[in-house]
Amino acid sequence: MVSMKDISIKCGVSVATVSKALSGRSDVGKKTAQRIRKVAKEMGYLPNAAARALKTNRTNNLGVLYVDQMQSGLTHEYFSGLLNSFKAEAELRGYDVTFISNNIGQSTMSYLEHCRYRACDGVVIVCADFNDPDVVELVQSEIPVVTIDHVFNEKTAILSNNLKGIRDLVTYIVEQGHRKIAFIHGEDTSVTQKRLAGFYRTCQEFGITVPDAYVKSALYHNPASSAQATRELLSLPDPPTCIMYPDDFSFLGGRNVLDELNLRIPEDISVAGFDGIYLSQIIQPALTTVRQDTLSIGREAAVRLIDSIENPKTAVAEQVVIDGQLIPGRSVGRITG
């Protein structure tokens, strides 16, 4: 097994210099550090995790709490993209990633107990019931935590700009001449609350009164519940001319209903989604939606979490807002007259 001493002999520097270079210390010249890392890689050097933990009091292991009520797992493109970005940035900075749950084999434990069992230096909470006592216990513990799309006091949160995303989407729909706009939203979360506020605010700014019957509750990533909400909207005496869905995948349930009723998109009814997943742009017509920047969200979560671990005295809890991008698609038709 290659040791730091082997690398120091090869590079003609001290073992201490090798150690500093491999741990990213700033008191080693840039060229020297690059050469040492290059030689270490060529020689196949791998640091001993146990020894590293004893020396730094860190395991370089990050926990990921991802509890998906719809049990769609990593087939959910938004979360898979976000987690892939988080993992890539963490690994680039020398950290491993471990998923956290309530179960280890046949044993049940809290999220905090699991984090301690796996010796996690910090945890990112990607998807969970933020009112769950187990989640609250973890957030209030000594373990550094970064949350996605939810704000806890004194904790850093990485937030997709849902207010702006919905505002951009509604504005685009109104600019196409629509004033009878319905919104099928997801379950009651902080994300949903922001999207609903953005929807009502933007409609109000355009002088549009939204009937209560035009706002329906469904489930995220659940085509069946969006299908039912679509049927209810289309059965109204004065149905909407455009329907906004909780996410692109859920829209598929609404599309099935429209197909059953022989309603064409966008000639007979306009539709819009949210998330900007790959599927939304290969179906015909391409869906009008908002693409969330999962690459930036995941990367920023890793950067902020690792900073709070490595620099606890200078790290400051912040709310980092990441803008999405409106994708016009072709599913919202223009209304004239």
MILOBA-785359 format. One record per atom (N, C-alpha, C): residue in one letter; x, y, z. Coordinates in steps of 0.2 Angstrom, whole numbers, plus 5000, padded with zeros to 4 digits. Example, Ala and Ser with C-alpha at 12.3 -4.5 7.8 and 13.67 -1.06 7.14 Angstrom:
BEGIN
A506649725039A506249785039A506649845039S506449895035S506849955036S506450005039
END
This chain:
BEGIN
M500449945000M500050005000M500450065000V500350114996V500750174995V500550225001S501150245004S501050295010S501250365008M501150405013M501350475012M502150485011K502450435015K503150435015K503450425008D503150375005D503250354998D503250414993I502650444994I502550504990I503050564991S503250574997S503750624999S504450604996I504650544996I505250524993I505250534986K504650514982K504650524975K504650604973C504350644977C504250714976C504850754979G505250724983G505750764986G505550814991V505050804995V504750855000V504650815006S504550845011S504350815018S503650785018V503650735023V502950705024V502450755026A502650805030A502150855032A501950895026T502350915021T502150945015T501650905011V501750845010V501350795007V500650795010S500650795017S500050795021S499650855020K499950915020K499650975019K499350985012A499750955007A499450965000A498850924999L498850865001L498350815000L497750835004S497750875010S497250895013S496950965011G497250995006G497051055003G497251115007R497751115011R498051165015R498251225011S498251285013S498451345008S499151365009D499451335014D500151355015D500651315012V500451275006V500851245002V500851274995G501351284991G501351324985G500951284980K500551324976K500051294971K500351244967K500951254964K501351204959K501551144963T501751154969T502051104973T501451054975A500851084977A500251044979A500051004973Q500051034967Q499751004961Q500250944959R500850954960R501350904958R501250844963I501150854969I501050804975I500450764973R499950804972R499250764970R499350724964K499650744959K499750714953K500150644954V500650654958V501150594960V500750544964A500350574969A499950524973A499450484969K499150524964K498650484960K498950434956E499550454953E499950404948E500150344952M500350354959M500550294963M499950254966G499350284965G498750244968G498650254975Y498850314978Y498850324985Y498050334987L497850304992L497150314995L497250325002P497050375005P497050395012P496650345016N496950325022N496550275026N496050315030A495450295029A494850335032A494850345039A495050285043A495050285050A495650335053A496150325049A496750375051A496550445050R496250455044R496050525043R495550555048A495050515050A494550535055A494850545062L495350505064L495750525070L496150585070K496450605064K496850665063K496350725063T495850725059T495450785057T494850785061N494650735065N494050725069N493450735064R493550715057R493050705052R493050645049T492450615047T492450555043T492450565035N492350635033N492150655026N491650615023N491050605027N490450565025N489850615026L489550625021L488950665021L488250625021G487850635025G487150605025G486650635021V486250605017V485750625013V485050595016L484650645018L483950625020L483450635015Y483150585012Y482750585006Y482150545007V481550565010V480950535011V480450555007D480350515002D479850524996D479150494998Q478650534999Q478050505001Q477650464995M477850484989M477550444983M477950384982Q478550374985Q478950314984Q479150314977S479250374974S479550374967S480250364966G480650374972G481350364973G481750404968L482250374965L482650414961L482450414954T481850384953T481550394946T481250464945H481150504951H480950574950H481550614948E481450644942E482050674938E482250734942Y481850774945Y482050834949Y482550814954F482350764958F482750744964F483350704962S483350664957S483850624954S484450674951G484250724948G484650774945G485050814951L484650834956L484850874962L485350824965L485250764967L485650724971L486250704967N486250694960N486850684956N487350734957S487050804956S487450854957S487750864964F487350854969F487650854976F488250804977K488050744974K488550684975K489250704971A489150734965A489750744961A490150804965E489850854967E490250904971E490550884977A490150844981A490450814987A491050764986E491050724981E491550684979E492150724976L492050774973L492550824970L492950854976R492650864982R492950894988R493150834993G493150774991G493450724995G492950695000Y492250694999Y491750675003Y491350615000D491150565004D490750515002D490050535004V489550495001V488850515003V488450445005T488050455010T487650395013T486950425014F486450375012F485750395013F485550375020I485150415023I484950405030I484250385030S484050335034S483350315035S483250295042N482650275043N482450245050N482650175052N482850145047N483050075047N483750045046I484050005050I484649975048I484549905049G484449865044G484249795045G483649785048Q483549755053Q482949745057Q482849795063S483349835063S483349885069S483049955066T482649985071T482350045070T482750105074M482850155071M483250215074M482950275071S483050335075S482950395073S483450415067Y483250475064Y483750495059Y484350515062L484350555068L484950575071L485350515073E485050465076E485350405078E485750375072H485450375066H485750345060H486350385058C486250455058C486850495057C487450485061R487250475068R487850465072R488150395071Y487650345069Y487950275068Y488350275062R488250315057R488650315051R489150375051A489150405057A489750455058A489750505053C489150535051C489050585046C489350655049D489750685045D489950755047D489450805046G488950795042G488450835040G487850805036V487350835036V486750805032V486350855028V486150835022V485750875018V485050845018I484550885020I483850865020I483550885013V483450835008V483250845002V482450845001C482150795004C481450785004C481250755010A480750785014A480550755020A479950785023D479650765028D479050795031D479450835036F479450905035F479850945040F479550955046N478950935047N478650935054N478650875058D478950825055D479150755058D479650775064P479450745070P479850755076P480550735075D480650675071D481250655070D481750695065V481350735061V481750785057V481950845061V481450865065V481650925069V482150905074E482150845077E482750825081E483450825078L483450805072L484050805068L484250875066V483850925064V483950995063V484251025069Q483951005075Q484151045081Q484751015085S485050965082S485650925084S486250965083E486850935085E487450965084E487750955077I487450915073I487650895066I487450955061P487950975058P487751025053P487251005048V486751045046V486251025042V486151085036V486051065030V485751105025V485151075022T484651125021T483951095019T483851125012I483451085008I483251105001I482551125001D482351184999D481651204998D481251205005H481651215010H481251225017H481751265021V481451315025V481851355029V481751345037F482351325040F482351325047F482751375050N482551405056N482951455059N483651435060E484151475059E484851465060E485151405056K484851385050K485051335046K485151355039T485651345035T485651365028T485151325024A484851355019A484351325015A484451345008I484451295003I484451304996I483851304993L483551364990L482851364988L482851374981S482451334977S482251354971S481751414971N481851464966N481451524966N480751504964N480351474968N479651454966N479251514965L479251564969L478851624967L479051654960K479651664959K479851694952K479651644946G479751584948G479551534943G478851534941I478351534946I477651534945I477451604942R477751654944R477651724941R477751724934D478351694932D478551694925D478051654921L477851594924L477451554920L476751584919V476451614924V475751644924V475851704919T476351744919T476451804915T476451784908Y476751724906Y476851704899Y476151684897I475751644901I475051624900I474651684898V474651734903V474251794902V474451824895E475051834894E475251864888E475051834881Q474851764882Q474551734876Q473751744876G473551784880G472851804880G472351774885H472651724889H472251684894H472051724900R471451724902R471251754909R470851704913K470651644910K470351594914K470851534915I471251544920I471851504922I471751464928A471751394928A471651354933A472351334936F472451314942F473051294945F472951224949I473151174947I473151114951I473851114955H473851114961H474451124965H474551054969G475151044971G475350984975G475150994983E475350944987E475150944994E475451004997D475151015003D475351075007D476051075010T476451105006T477151115009T477351185008S477951205010S478251275009S478251285002V478451234998V478551244991V477851264988T477351224990T476651234987T476351304989Q476551324995Q476251384998Q476551444994K477251444992K477551494988K477251494981R477151434978R476851434972R476151464972L475751444976L475051474977L475051554978A475551574982A475551644983A475751684977G476251654973G476451684967G475951684961F475551624961F474951624957F474451674958Y474251684964Y473751734966Y473951804965R474651814967R474851884966R474951904959T475151864955T475251874948T474551884944C474151844946C473451854943C473151924945Q473251934952Q472952004954Q473252064951E473952054949E474252114946E474052124939F473752064936F473452074929F472752084929G472452094935G471752114936G471252044935I471551994936I471251924935I470951904942T470251894942T469951864948T469951784947V470251744952V470251674951V469751644955P469251614952P468751574956P469051514960D468751504966D468951454970D468951384967A468451374962A468451314959A468951304954Y469351354952Y469951344947Y470551324951V470551314958V471151294961V471051234964K471451184962K471251114965K471951084968S471851044973S472351004976S472450934973A473050924972A473250854970A473950834974L474250784971L474950764974L475450774969Y476050794971Y476650794967Y476750734964H477050734958H477250664955H476750614955N476150634954N475550584954N475050594949P475150564943P474650574937P473950564939A473850514943A473150494944A472750554948S473050584953S472750634956S472650704952S473050714947S473050764943S472450754938A472450694936A471850674931A471150684934Q471150664940Q470450684944Q470350754944A470850794946A470750864946A470550894939T470850864934T470750894927T470050874925R469750824927R469050804926R468550854929E468750874935E468350914939E468350984936L468951004934L468951074931L468551074924L468651024920L468351024914L467551014914S467350994920S466550984921S466251044924L466651104925L466351164927L465951194922P465451234924P464951274919P465451314915D465951344918D466351394914D467051364915P467351324911P467951294912P468551334910P469151324913P469751364911P469951354904T470351404902T470651394895T471351364896C471651374902C472251344903C472351314910I472651254910I472751224916I473451214918M473651244924M474351234926M474351174931Y474851124930Y474951064934Y475551074939P475451024944P475951034950P476651014947D476750974942D477450954940D477350924933D477850924929D477750894922D477550824922F477750784927F477550714927F476850704928S476550744933S475850744935S475450764929F475650804925F475350824919F475050764915L475450714915L475350654910L474650624912G474450634918G473750614920G473250654917G473350724917G472850764914G472850754907R473450744904R473450734896R473050674894N473050614898N472650564897N471850574897V471650624902V470950644902V470750684896L471250724894L471150774888L471050724882D471450674881D471450624876D470750594875E470550574881E469850534882E469350584879L469350644881L468850694879L468950724872N469450694868N469650724862N469750794861L470150824867L470250894867L471050894865R471150944860R471850954857R472151004861I472850994862I473251044865I473751074859P473751134859P473351194863P472751214860E472551184854E471951214850E471351214855D471151164859D470551164863D470651184870I471251164873I471451184879I472151194880S472451244884S473151254885S473351224892V473951204892V474151164898V474951194900A475151184906A475851204908A476051164914G476651144914G476951104920G477451144924F477851104928F478351134932F478951084933D479551104932D480151064934D480551064928G480251054921G480751054915G481050994914I480750934916I481150874915I481150854908Y481650814906Y481750794899Y481150774895L480750734899L480050704896L479650764893S479650814897S479150874895S479350904888Q479950894886Q480150924880Q480150874874I480050814875I480050764869I479350744868I478850754872I478150744871I477950794866Q477350784862Q477050824858Q476350844860P476250914860P476750964859P477150974865A477751004864A478251014870A477851054875L477951034881L477651064887L477951134889T477451184890T477651244893T477751234900T478351254903T478551234910T479051284912V479351264918V479851304921V480351254923R480951264921R481551214922R481851234928Q481851194933Q482251204940Q482951184939D483451224941D484151224940D484451174945T484251104944T484451054949T485251054950L485651064944L486351064945L486651114950S486351174950S486551234954S486351214961I485751194962I485451174969I485851124972G485951064969G486351014972G487051034973R487351064969R488051094970R488151144975E487651184976E487651234981E487551204988A487151154988A487051124994A487651084997A488051054993A488651024995A489151074997V489251124993V489751184995V489551215002R488951225003R488751255009R488851215015L488651145014L488651095019L489451085021I489851075016I490551065018I490851125021D490651185019D490951245022D490751245029S490151225031S489951235038S490351175042I490551125039I490851065042I491651085043E491951115038E492651135038E492851195041N492351245041N492451315044N491851335049P491751295054P491151305058P491151375061K491751405062K491851475066K491651525061T491651515055T491551575050T490951565046A490651495046A490051485042A489451525044V489051545040V488451585042V487851555038A487351545042A486651515039A486451565035E486251545029E485951585023E485451555020Q485051595016Q484551565012Q484751585005V484951535001V485251534994V484651524989V484451574985V483951564981V484151554974I483951504970I484151484964I483651494959D483751534954D483151544949D483151484944G482551474942G482351424936G482351464930Q482151424925Q482051454918Q481451444915L481051494912L480451474908L480551444902I480251384900I480351354894I479651364890P479551404885P478951414882P478551354879G478951304877G478651254874G478051274868R477551224868R477051244863R476351224865S476351214872S475651184874S475251244877V475451304876V474951364878V474851404871G474251394869G474051434863G473851504864R473751544859R473651614859R472851614859I472551654863I471851674863I471751744860T471451754855T471351824852T470551844852G470451904852G469851934853G469551934860
END
